[in-house]
Amino acid sequence: MAPEPQHLRTIREFVAEELIDRQEYLDSFADAPLPLYERFHKTGLANWWLAEDLGGLGLGLADSVDIVSELAYGDAGAAFTLFVSILGTSIVELYGSADLRTTYLEPMARHGTFCATVGSEEEAGSELSRITTTATRHGDDVVLTGEKYFSTNAGFADFYIVVARSEAAADGYLAVLVPRDTPGLRVVRRWEMIGLRSSGTYQLSLRDCRVPAANVLAGHGLRLLEFGLNASRILIAATAVGIARRIRDLSMEYGRHKHVRGEPLTANAVFAAKLGQMETWIEVMRNQCLAAAREYDTLMATPDAAAEFRRQGSLRSALTTKLFCGQTGWSIAGTGSEMFGGLGYTTGSIIGKLVRDMRYIAIVEGGEDVLRDIVYSRYVVPPTKRI
């Protein structure tokens, strides 16, 4: 058996020092970004996926699965904050100019900072083709105007990838890199979520935000977003693995101390069967995340990864992995909550927090019905009969 990578040992030490036993603080909706994210940067692992030529560690998505699972074991909101920048950075890495890569990604590797992807709107959540934010060419600049609804990390990001409609573009949509200090860009509010409360999700307003036309990324804006979502969806699924592992361990600990009919709950056959089922699901979830991540890594290593991802868009493995882990993780959370009886339905028990955190898997970056529809229309309906 190969020795465990040093980066996983470092992650576990961080989780033990910064996340475990700090649930009240992490669930308190404290000001974002939390100071612990700066301390994570000091581990040398912040933005671990950034390429080595940008000053990053160059770890692949398969390595990221276990990193995210370990972080989510401590706190899912912290895990989400620390990996969701991969959505925007991967788009810039493949579809941005060499100058954009150097100017915006190298500082992220150096300082452990964040970016945010800005797509959704009040009337265009799952149907991003309905977005009304506009990108208009003015000489050597592009001017963006619109209201954006949900964007994680946007309150403290270095830059944004904004998806907008453009009548001048042949395909109708652009993805534009917008620096944080661009005049006319304003954070409207931070949403108060029921879970992942150590992360920050924001509403943004763009009013005549002028950026150089060179900040427009190469390709159909919605298609580029589809590509970026592959990595983040797989890692959202990996979050479910970490939360589920924590639920399993807490359930086992509770079962050792809780007595029923004079015996520890762990001696009860029904309890044991439920824990065995949990372990089975956790193993399958992790393996599915790894399989999807390895497919992504293989495509990223091809000579023309940008063209291949532009052609494929949303990978079936990314869609189905998020769907499966969202559904299975929710079943595990429900089982864990039931095991704790009345305590499992109180705010005083960590199980209640884990249930709320687990629910995000099925909602963020495409709800389950949305993803099922994409899987059906792209991978079930025969190509000759697709609309």
Secondary structure as the mmCIF struct_conf table of DSSP 4:
data_model
#
loop_
_struct_conf.conf_type_id
_struct_conf.id
_struct_conf.beg_label_comp_id
_struct_conf.beg_label_asym_id
_struct_conf.beg_label_seq_id
_struct_conf.end_label_comp_id
_struct_conf.end_label_asym_id
_struct_conf.end_label_seq_id
HELX_LH_PP_P HELX_LH_PP_P1 ALA A 2 PRO A 5
HELX_RH_AL_P HELX_RH_AL_P1 GLN A 6 GLU A 18
TURN_TY1_P TURN_TY1_P1 LEU A 19 ASP A 21
HELX_RH_AL_P HELX_RH_AL_P2 GLN A 23 LEU A 26
TURN_TY1_P TURN_TY1_P2 ASP A 27 ASP A 27
BEND BEND1 SER A 28 SER A 28
HELX_LH_PP_P HELX_LH_PP_P2 ALA A 30 ALA A 30
BEND BEND2 ASP A 31 PRO A 33
HELX_LH_PP_P HELX_LH_PP_P3 LEU A 34 LEU A 34
TURN_TY1_P TURN_TY1_P3 PRO A 35 PRO A 35
HELX_RH_AL_P HELX_RH_AL_P3 LEU A 36 HIS A 41
TURN_TY1_P TURN_TY1_P4 LYS A 42 GLY A 44
TURN_TY1_P TURN_TY1_P5 ALA A 46 TRP A 49
BEND BEND3 LEU A 50 LEU A 50
HELX_RH_3T_P HELX_RH_3T_P1 GLU A 52 LEU A 54
TURN_TY1_P TURN_TY1_P6 GLY A 55 GLY A 55
BEND BEND4 GLY A 56 GLY A 56
HELX_RH_AL_P HELX_RH_AL_P4 LEU A 61 GLY A 74
HELX_RH_AL_P HELX_RH_AL_P5 ALA A 76 PHE A 83
TURN_TY1_P TURN_TY1_P7 VAL A 84 SER A 85
HELX_RH_AL_P HELX_RH_AL_P6 ILE A 86 TYR A 95
BEND BEND5 GLY A 96 GLY A 96
HELX_RH_AL_P HELX_RH_AL_P7 ALA A 98 LEU A 100
HELX_RH_PI_P HELX_RH_PI_P1 ARG A 101 LEU A 105
HELX_RH_AL_P HELX_RH_AL_P8 GLU A 106 HIS A 111
STRN STRN1 CYS A 115 VAL A 118
STRN STRN2 GLU A 121 GLU A 121
TURN_TY1_P TURN_TY1_P8 GLU A 122 GLU A 123
STRN STRN3 ALA A 124 ALA A 124
BEND BEND6 GLY A 125 SER A 126
HELX_RH_3T_P HELX_RH_3T_P2 LEU A 128 ARG A 130
STRN STRN4 THR A 134 HIS A 138
TURN_TY1_P TURN_TY1_P9 GLY A 139 ASP A 140
STRN STRN5 ASP A 141 THR A 152
TURN_TY1_P TURN_TY1_P10 ASN A 153 PHE A 156
BEND BEND7 ASP A 158 ASP A 158
STRN STRN6 PHE A 159 ARG A 165
TURN_TY1_P TURN_TY1_P11 GLU A 167 ALA A 168
BEND BEND8 ALA A 169 ALA A 169
TURN_TY1_P TURN_TY1_P12 ALA A 170 ASP A 171
BEND BEND9 GLY A 172 GLY A 172
STRN STRN7 TYR A 173 PRO A 179
TURN_TY1_P TURN_TY1_P13 ARG A 180 ASP A 181
TURN_TY1_P TURN_TY1_P14 PRO A 183 GLY A 184
STRN STRN8 LEU A 185 ARG A 190
BEND BEND10 ILE A 194 GLY A 195
TURN_TY1_P TURN_TY1_P15 ARG A 197 SER A 198
BEND BEND11 SER A 199 SER A 199
STRN STRN9 THR A 201 PRO A 212
HELX_RH_3T_P HELX_RH_3T_P3 ALA A 213 ASN A 215
STRN STRN10 VAL A 216 VAL A 216
BEND BEND12 ALA A 218 GLY A 219
HELX_RH_AL_P HELX_RH_AL_P9 GLY A 221 HIS A 257
STRN STRN11 HIS A 259 VAL A 260
TURN_TY1_P TURN_TY1_P16 ARG A 261 GLY A 262
STRN STRN12 GLU A 263 PRO A 264
HELX_RH_3T_P HELX_RH_3T_P4 LEU A 265 ALA A 267
HELX_RH_AL_P HELX_RH_AL_P10 ALA A 269 MET A 300
TURN_TY1_P TURN_TY1_P17 ALA A 301 ALA A 301
BEND BEND13 THR A 302 THR A 302
TURN_TY1_P TURN_TY1_P18 PRO A 303 ASP A 304
HELX_RH_AL_P HELX_RH_AL_P11 ALA A 305 GLN A 312
BEND BEND14 SER A 314 SER A 314
HELX_RH_AL_P HELX_RH_AL_P12 ARG A 316 MET A 339
TURN_TY1_P TURN_TY1_P19 PHE A 340 PHE A 340
HELX_RH_3T_P HELX_RH_3T_P5 GLY A 341 TYR A 345
BEND BEND15 THR A 346 THR A 346
TURN_TY1_P TURN_TY1_P20 THR A 347 GLY A 348
BEND BEND16 SER A 349 SER A 349
HELX_RH_AL_P HELX_RH_AL_P13 ILE A 350 ARG A 359
HELX_RH_3T_P HELX_RH_3T_P6 TYR A 360 ALA A 362
TURN_TY1_P TURN_TY1_P21 ILE A 363 GLU A 365
BEND BEND17 GLY A 366 GLY A 366
HELX_RH_AL_P HELX_RH_AL_P14 GLU A 368 VAL A 375
HELX_RH_PI_P HELX_RH_PI_P2 TYR A 376 VAL A 380
BEND BEND18 VAL A 381 VAL A 381
HELX_RH_3T_P HELX_RH_3T_P7 PRO A 383 LYS A 385
#
